[in-house]
Amino acid sequence: MTDFLLIGTQLSALPYPEIDPVFFRIGPLAFRWYGLMYLLGLGSAYWLIKVRSASKRIPLSPQQLSDLIVFAAFGVFVGGRLGYILFYNLSFYLEHPFKIFAVWEGGMSFHGGLIGTCVAIWLFCIKRGFPIWPMADLAAGATPIGLGFGRLGNFINGELFGRATDVDWCMVFPQGGPDCRHPSQLYEAGLEGLLLFIILTYISRQRTPPGTVFWSFICGYGLARFFVEFFRQPDSHLGFIFQWVTMGQILCLPMIVGGLFMIVRGYRTTSPATYL
């Protein structure tokens, strides 16, 4: 394959690597990269929470840690699906209610998944008798790993691509027509995944008010996603909500404001003696 691919009047400096979404088949069973990314994210979260819970002296047994991951995964899937239905395509699902269960057709919302995970972790803490904020900090510190893997899965699937552009690193995605586009999935993997993980890791190593890592994640993700939305193609059935603003940016604004408010509030109202 040549280094440059001419499509119409667009010049793609980086050919899109068309990777088969299915990496392994056994008869009628097909194992997809996207599903593998979820498993890698959950596995990495399990290991990281296990290590950090010990360093923070939070007594999590292997069974309790497994339960936490199961609760969180359930919250991600249920919340993500319901969030997509409510935030992005409610009218369609009101007309076709049985499509709500057609998860194999796609349709997940990060913001819905975040709400679902928060509810799941709260229920876990109530059921197991753990303090909520330290547990939220542990979960939030591991979340960027799953986000990074998830965005790589989006890239392999050729979905959630960026807007048309003429930058040197643009790509022509099979589902995106002839235009050369921003590989916005990789931007998100780098910002919401790697960069946010590094920032939260640094914060988690400091003595901070309980909940600081969690609210830093909320604010940090909001900032990263708000920025990337300038390069990401809006959902075709929504487009721009008004002028240049997308639904993703609208959902990120309360995350940024609320996260900053709670971080400042934590430092102002919490005694340093109770810092973790």
Beta strands, then each sheet from edge to edge (+ up, - down):
strand 1: 5-7
strand 2: 10-12
strand 3: 22-26
strand 4: 29-32
sheet 1: 1+ 2-
sheet 2: 3+ 4-
end
